Amino acid sequence: MNSRLLSKPARRWLWLLAGLLVVLSLAALVVPLFILRPFSAQTPESVGIAYAILHAAPWGCAAAALAVLFLEARLWRGAGWSRVGLVVLGVLAVGVAGLVRVNLFEKIFAPISDPVFARVSEASWVAPHDLVLALDEPPGQGGHCFPVRQIAYHHVVNLEVDGRPLVATY
């Protein structure tokens, strides 16, 4: 047996550690999205946890990706078919390290910049009991309504009324 090859127990521990680092990185990506999703109950503590994870994730996931790549280098020799698993772990680790640097909330909650309006009689997608934000602009001329159910994911609607830019937010 080649003395440079790791023992089976050592290989198992390195695999376990690499997998754990990837799972923790994935959690750093998914947990804030889960906590801060619209229409879910949130407490100040849970929002604080989400923001703490968002703050730490870029450096933590970068360090985890480097550690996974180091562990893969140690495991590569003698890996055989399990090299496919090593490649998958490496791609996941590096991919998540890149994704946590993107503000996914900006992508998810992109403002509605070109809203389309319909007359109340034509708005079949708005139920009588739906909440709406109403904008009486121009005053006394009917204005605009924004169904909360539709703008809740965007939070911001950019529009122009009589040549004036306006913003509706929720």
C-alpha contacts under 8 A as a table, 3 or more apart, distances in Angstrom:
res1	aa1	res2	aa2	distance
1	M	5	L	7.92
2	N	5	L	5.75
3	S	6	L	7.68
5	L	77	R	7.02
5	L	78	G	6.80
6	L	10	A	6.04
6	L	11	R	6.08
6	L	75	L	7.78
7	S	10	A	5.22
7	S	11	R	6.17
8	K	11	R	5.06
8	K	12	R	6.18
9	P	12	R	5.07
9	P	13	W	6.30
10	A	13	W	5.17
10	A	14	L	6.27
11	R	14	L	5.14
11	R	15	W	6.11
11	R	75	L	6.71
12	R	15	W	5.10
12	R	16	L	6.05
13	W	16	L	5.00
13	W	17	L	6.06
14	L	17	L	5.04
14	L	18	A	6.10
14	L	71	L	6.35
14	L	75	L	7.51
15	W	18	A	5.15
15	W	19	G	6.08
15	W	71	L	7.80
15	W	75	L	7.93
16	L	19	G	5.14
16	L	20	L	6.03
17	L	20	L	5.04
17	L	21	L	6.17
18	A	21	L	5.19
18	A	22	V	6.38
18	A	67	A	7.60
18	A	68	V	5.16
18	A	71	L	6.55
18	A	72	E	7.81
18	A	89	L	7.43
19	G	22	V	5.16
19	G	23	V	6.21
19	G	89	L	7.03
20	L	23	V	5.04
20	L	24	L	6.12
21	L	24	L	5.15
21	L	25	S	6.15
21	L	64	A	5.76
21	L	65	A	7.80
21	L	68	V	7.01
21	L	93	A	7.87
22	V	25	S	5.03
22	V	26	L	6.17
22	V	64	A	7.28
22	V	65	A	7.69
22	V	68	V	7.69
22	V	89	L	6.84
22	V	92	L	6.84
22	V	93	A	5.44
23	V	26	L	5.06
23	V	27	A	6.15
24	L	27	A	4.96
24	L	28	A	6.24
25	S	28	A	5.03
25	S	29	L	6.53
25	S	57	A	7.67
25	S	60	G	7.76
25	S	61	C	5.45
25	S	64	A	7.12
25	S	93	A	6.99
25	S	96	V	6.50
25	S	97	A	7.40
26	L	29	L	5.11
26	L	30	V	6.14
26	L	96	V	6.49
27	A	30	V	5.04
27	A	31	V	5.47
28	A	31	V	5.89
28	A	32	P	7.07
28	A	53	I	6.13
28	A	54	L	7.28
28	A	57	A	5.88
28	A	61	C	7.81
28	A	100	V	7.72
29	L	32	P	6.63
29	L	33	L	7.14
29	L	54	L	7.97
29	L	57	A	7.55
29	L	96	V	7.09
29	L	99	L	7.56
29	L	100	V	5.91
30	V	33	L	5.24
30	V	34	F	6.15
31	V	34	F	5.04
31	V	35	I	6.12
31	V	50	A	6.95
32	P	35	I	5.09
32	P	36	L	5.90
32	P	49	I	7.95
32	P	50	A	4.53
32	P	51	Y	7.21
32	P	53	I	6.93
32	P	54	L	6.82
33	L	36	L	5.38
33	L	37	R	5.91
34	F	37	R	5.56
35	I	40	S	7.84
35	I	42	Q	7.05
35	I	46	S	6.76
35	I	47	V	6.91
35	I	50	A	6.50
36	L	40	S	7.74
36	L	42	Q	7.39
36	L	47	V	6.90
36	L	50	A	7.27
37	R	40	S	6.28
38	P	152	A	6.98
38	P	153	Y	6.56
42	Q	46	S	6.23
42	Q	47	V	6.60
43	T	46	S	5.20
43	T	47	V	6.24
44	P	47	V	5.20
44	P	48	G	6.02
45	E	48	G	4.97
45	E	49	I	6.20
46	S	49	I	5.01
46	S	50	A	6.21
47	V	50	A	5.01
47	V	51	Y	6.19
48	G	51	Y	5.19
48	G	52	A	6.07
49	I	52	A	5.06
49	I	53	I	6.19
50	A	53	I	5.20
50	A	54	L	6.16
51	Y	54	L	4.88
51	Y	55	H	6.02
52	A	55	H	5.08
52	A	56	A	6.22
53	I	56	A	5.18
53	I	57	A	5.64
54	L	57	A	5.31
54	L	58	P	7.58
54	L	100	V	7.68
55	H	58	P	7.16
56	A	59	W	6.03
56	A	60	G	5.92
57	A	60	G	4.95
57	A	61	C	5.54
57	A	97	A	7.99
57	A	100	V	6.29
58	P	61	C	5.50
58	P	62	A	6.14
58	P	97	A	6.46
58	P	98	G	7.96
58	P	100	V	5.68
58	P	101	R	5.64
59	W	62	A	5.11
59	W	63	A	6.14
60	G	63	A	5.18
60	G	64	A	6.11
61	C	64	A	4.83
61	C	65	A	5.98
61	C	93	A	7.47
61	C	96	V	7.06
61	C	97	A	4.84
61	C	100	V	7.66
62	A	65	A	5.09
62	A	66	L	6.29
62	A	94	V	7.49
62	A	97	A	5.20
63	A	66	L	5.17
63	A	67	A	6.16
64	A	67	A	5.00
64	A	68	V	6.07
64	A	93	A	7.12
65	A	68	V	5.04
65	A	69	L	6.18
65	A	90	G	7.17
65	A	93	A	4.82
65	A	94	V	5.42
65	A	97	A	6.65
66	L	69	L	5.10
66	L	70	F	6.18
67	A	70	F	5.01
67	A	71	L	6.12
68	V	71	L	5.02
68	V	72	E	6.05
68	V	89	L	7.56
68	V	90	G	6.45
68	V	93	A	7.02
69	L	72	E	4.98
69	L	73	A	6.22
69	L	90	G	6.15
70	F	73	A	5.12
70	F	74	R	6.49
71	L	74	R	5.07
71	L	75	L	6.21
72	E	75	L	4.91
72	E	76	W	5.71
72	E	86	L	6.12
72	E	90	G	7.62
73	A	76	W	5.25
73	A	77	R	7.68
74	R	77	R	6.98
75	L	78	G	7.15
75	L	79	A	6.25
76	W	79	A	5.20
76	W	83	R	6.50
76	W	86	L	7.69
77	R	80	G	7.92
79	A	82	S	5.30
79	A	83	R	5.56
80	G	83	R	5.96
81	W	84	V	6.19
82	S	85	G	5.20
82	S	86	L	6.50
83	R	86	L	4.82
83	R	87	V	6.16
84	V	87	V	5.14
84	V	88	V	6.27
85	G	88	V	5.02
85	G	89	L	6.15
86	L	89	L	5.13
86	L	90	G	6.14
87	V	90	G	5.06
87	V	91	V	6.08
88	V	91	V	5.18
88	V	92	L	6.11
89	L	92	L	5.14
89	L	93	A	6.06
90	G	93	A	5.11
90	G	94	V	6.10
91	V	94	V	5.30
91	V	95	G	5.76
92	L	95	G	5.04
92	L	96	V	5.96
93	A	96	V	5.38
93	A	97	A	6.16
94	V	97	A	5.02
94	V	98	G	6.32
95	G	98	G	5.15
95	G	99	L	6.18
96	V	99	L	4.88
96	V	100	V	6.09
97	A	100	V	5.64
97	A	101	R	7.00
98	G	101	R	5.51
98	G	102	V	7.19
99	L	102	V	5.32
100	V	103	N	7.30
103	N	106	E	5.60
103	N	107	K	6.99
104	L	107	K	5.01
104	L	108	I	6.08
105	F	108	I	4.95
105	F	109	F	5.66
105	F	110	A	7.97
106	E	109	F	5.31
106	E	110	A	5.61
107	K	110	A	5.47
108	I	153	Y	7.34
108	I	154	H	7.37
109	F	153	Y	5.56
109	F	154	H	4.23
109	F	155	H	6.65
110	A	154	H	5.48
110	A	156	V	7.73
111	P	154	H	5.24
111	P	155	H	6.78
111	P	156	V	4.83
111	P	157	V	5.56
111	P	158	N	6.86
112	I	115	P	6.17
112	I	154	H	6.58
112	I	156	V	6.34
112	I	157	V	4.67
112	I	158	N	6.04
113	S	157	V	6.06
113	S	158	N	4.77
113	S	159	L	6.47
114	D	158	N	6.94
114	D	159	L	6.56
115	P	157	V	7.24
115	P	158	N	7.59
115	P	159	L	6.76
117	F	144	H	7.74
118	A	122	E	6.06
118	A	123	A	5.98
119	R	122	E	5.26
119	R	123	A	6.31
120	V	123	A	5.19
121	S	124	S	7.41
123	A	126	V	5.81
124	S	127	A	7.15
126	V	130	D	6.32
126	V	147	P	6.97
127	A	130	D	5.28
130	D	147	P	6.92
130	D	148	V	7.55
130	D	149	R	7.56
131	L	147	P	6.09
131	L	148	V	5.69
131	L	149	R	7.48
132	V	145	C	6.01
132	V	146	F	5.27
132	V	147	P	4.26
132	V	148	V	5.19
133	L	145	C	5.51
133	L	146	F	5.04
133	L	147	P	6.39
133	L	148	V	6.60
134	A	143	G	7.25
134	A	144	H	5.85
134	A	145	C	4.37
134	A	146	F	6.40
135	L	143	G	5.41
135	L	144	H	5.10
135	L	145	C	6.11
136	D	139	P	5.10
136	D	140	G	6.65
136	D	141	Q	7.37
136	D	142	G	6.47
136	D	143	G	4.24
136	D	144	H	6.54
137	E	140	G	7.43
137	E	141	Q	7.11
137	E	142	G	7.47
137	E	143	G	4.71
137	E	144	H	7.08
137	E	161	V	7.27
138	P	141	Q	5.75
138	P	142	G	7.56
138	P	143	G	6.00
138	P	161	V	7.39
138	P	162	D	7.78
139	P	142	G	7.46
139	P	143	G	6.96
140	G	143	G	7.33
146	F	150	Q	7.45
146	F	151	I	6.98
147	P	150	Q	5.41
147	P	151	I	6.50
148	V	151	I	5.26
148	V	152	A	5.57
148	V	170	Y	7.57
149	R	152	A	5.58
149	R	153	Y	7.99
150	Q	153	Y	6.88
150	Q	154	H	7.86
151	I	154	H	5.09
151	I	155	H	5.44
151	I	156	V	6.93
151	I	157	V	7.41
151	I	170	Y	7.17
152	A	155	H	5.19
152	A	170	Y	6.55
154	H	157	V	7.43
155	H	169	T	5.30
155	H	170	Y	4.83
156	V	167	V	6.79
156	V	168	A	5.75
156	V	169	T	4.39
156	V	170	Y	6.54
157	V	167	V	5.65
157	V	168	A	5.06
157	V	169	T	6.26
158	N	165	P	7.28
158	N	166	L	6.05
158	N	167	V	4.75
158	N	168	A	6.62
159	L	165	P	5.85
159	L	166	L	5.33
159	L	167	V	6.25
159	L	168	A	8.00
160	E	163	G	5.77
160	E	164	R	5.26
160	E	165	P	4.35
160	E	166	L	5.69
161	V	164	R	5.26
161	V	165	P	6.52
161	V	166	L	7.04
